[in-house]
Each structure stands twice: as structure tokens, then as C-alpha cells.
Amino acid sequence: MQTGKLDLAKGDYDAAVAKFADAQKVKGIDPQAQYESLYFTALAHLLAKQADSAAASLGAVQKWVAENLKGDDLTSSPRLWGCWNIALTS
């Protein structure tokens, strides 16, 4: 995951997307990492100006949030809250 973020920072969006996809395949991945892999995939597509892929990735983030964060989960995790709020209101 961290390598994907570094790839994202240096502008290697395809490599970043590949790293985030690998992270999503890890068995037992925790919810924070699941969310981040989806969120940063959407961000990588957006920064790469791949509008269709970015929109599809945002849909995946929104679906994940709807399925995995309920009630207090939405406000009890500060690390998630800011990122998903941005994703849902953009």
C-alpha cells in the first residue's frame, strides 16, 4: 500500500493502481486498508485524468462505505471520516 502511495506521489499512476489492486487481494486485509486501497485507486485515476475509471472507482468507494460503515462507524473513525466524506460529497 505504501509503495502505491509513493507511486501516486511521483505521478506513476498505473503503477499506483496496480499496487492498490494487489492490496485489495490480500487475505485478511483490515477495513482501513480496504478503504484506502479503493480511495487511492479512485484518486490515481482522477489524477491521471481517466474520467471513466475515476467515476467507476468512486462508485466502488461509495459502495464499500455503504456496505461497511454503519451508524457510529461513520463518525468513530477519524482516519476514515475525512476521506469518505470527501469522496461522497465530490
matplotlib code that plots the C-alpha trace (Angstrom):
import matplotlib.pyplot as plt

x = [0.0, 2.8, 4.6, 1.4, 1.1, 4.7, 4.0, 1.0, 3.1, 5.7, 3.0, 3.3, -0.5, -0.6, 1.9, 0.0, -3.3, -1.5, -0.2, -3.6, -5.2, -2.6, -3.5, -7.2, -6.3, -4.6, -6.4, -7.5, -6.9, -8.3, -11.1, -8.9, -6.6, -9.6, -10.9, -7.6, -6.9, -10.2, -9.9, -6.4, -7.3, -10.0, -7.6, -4.9, -7.5, -8.6, -5.0, -4.3, -7.3, -9.0, -12.6, -14.4, -12.1, -12.2, -16.0, -16.1, -13.6, -15.6, -18.6, -16.6, -15.6, -19.2, -20.5, -17.8, -18.8, -22.5, -21.8, -19.1, -19.7, -22.9, -24.1, -21.3, -18.7, -19.2, -18.0, -16.0, -13.0, -11.4, -9.0, -11.8, -14.3, -12.4, -11.6, -15.0, -16.8, -14.7, -15.4, -19.1, -19.6, -17.4]
y = [0.0, 2.4, 1.8, 2.6, 5.9, 6.7, 5.8, 8.1, 10.9, 10.6, 10.6, 6.9, 6.4, 3.0, 1.5, 3.0, 1.5, -1.9, -1.7, -0.8, -3.7, -6.0, -4.7, -5.5, -9.1, -9.6, -12.1, -10.7, -7.1, -4.7, -2.3, 0.7, -0.8, -1.9, 1.6, 3.2, 0.9, 1.8, 5.5, 5.9, 3.9, 6.5, 9.3, 7.8, 7.6, 11.1, 12.5, 10.5, 12.3, 9.0, 10.2, 7.0, 4.9, 7.6, 7.6, 3.8, 3.8, 6.4, 4.1, 1.3, 3.6, 4.6, 1.0, -0.1, 2.7, 1.9, -1.8, -1.5, 1.7, 1.9, 4.3, 5.1, 3.7, 6.8, 9.1, 6.9, 6.5, 9.9, 8.4, 7.2, 10.0, 12.8, 10.7, 9.1, 12.4, 14.0, 11.0, 11.1, 14.8, 15.4]
z = [0.0, 0.9, -2.3, -4.2, -2.4, -3.3, -7.0, -6.8, -5.4, -8.1, -10.8, -11.8, -11.7, -13.5, -11.0, -8.1, -9.3, -9.7, -6.1, -4.7, -6.7, -5.1, -1.7, -2.2, -2.9, 0.5, 2.7, 6.0, 4.9, 7.6, 6.8, 6.9, 4.3, 2.2, 2.2, 1.4, -1.5, -3.0, -2.2, -3.6, -6.7, -7.4, -6.7, -9.0, -11.9, -11.2, -11.2, -14.4, -16.0, -16.6, -16.0, -16.7, -14.5, -11.8, -11.8, -11.6, -8.8, -6.9, -7.3, -5.7, -2.8, -2.3, -2.4, 0.1, 2.5, 2.2, 2.9, 5.6, 7.6, 9.6, 12.3, 14.7, 12.3, 10.2, 12.9, 15.2, 12.8, 12.2, 9.7, 7.5, 8.1, 6.3, 3.3, 2.8, 3.4, 0.6, -1.7, -1.1, -1.5, -4.5]

ax = plt.figure().add_subplot(projection="3d")
ax.plot(x, y, z, "-o")
ax.set_aspect("equal")
plt.show()
